[in-house]
C-alpha cells in the first residue's frame, strides 16, 4: 500500500473515532496563541483551567500587555516553566499590539518572530485561525506517523514535510489534532493499547 493511500485510511478512521478536533479552549485569536504556548509540556485540560483564570482577569490584549509579569507568572504556574511562559505571554501581547495592530499574524515568518513561538504553534495558528493547510508535528504526530510507517523521520520539520506530501491539504490540521487524542487514548508512548487500536492493520510497528 502506498503511503498516500495509507494516510487516507488513517484520516478516515480517526475522523470517525474523534469527530471533534482541537481540545484547547479559546474565544479569540490571541487566546489560542497563548494557550498553545502554555500547552508545551502540559496537558490541554490543565491549560484550559489556567487560561480560564488568566483571560477572565485580563480580558483584553491590552490588559495582558499591561498586567504585572509576576501576576501572569503566578497564574500560569500550574502549566510549568511559568517564568518563561509568563514572560512570553506578556511580551507577545505587547508585540501583537505594537507590531501587528492587535491581530495575530497570518504568516509563518511573522508568527516565528513572536517570543516562544515555534513551527508547531505557528502551524496550529495558521490552520485553526486562518484555515491554511498545516502539519502540527508535535510528539504525538511524530510518534504515531512513525509507527504507522508514514515517515521514517523523527525531526519535527522533516516529519512535517513528509506528511504534507501524503495527507490531503484539507485534512492536515484535523489529522494532527486527532493524533493528539489518539496518542493519549490508544497509541501511547509507553504501553500502547494495540489490541484496541483501529489502525492495527496499518501499523508498521505492530509485532
Order of alpha helices (4+ residues) and beta strands (2+ residues): alpha-alpha-alpha-alpha-alpha-alpha-alpha-alpha-alpha-alpha-alpha
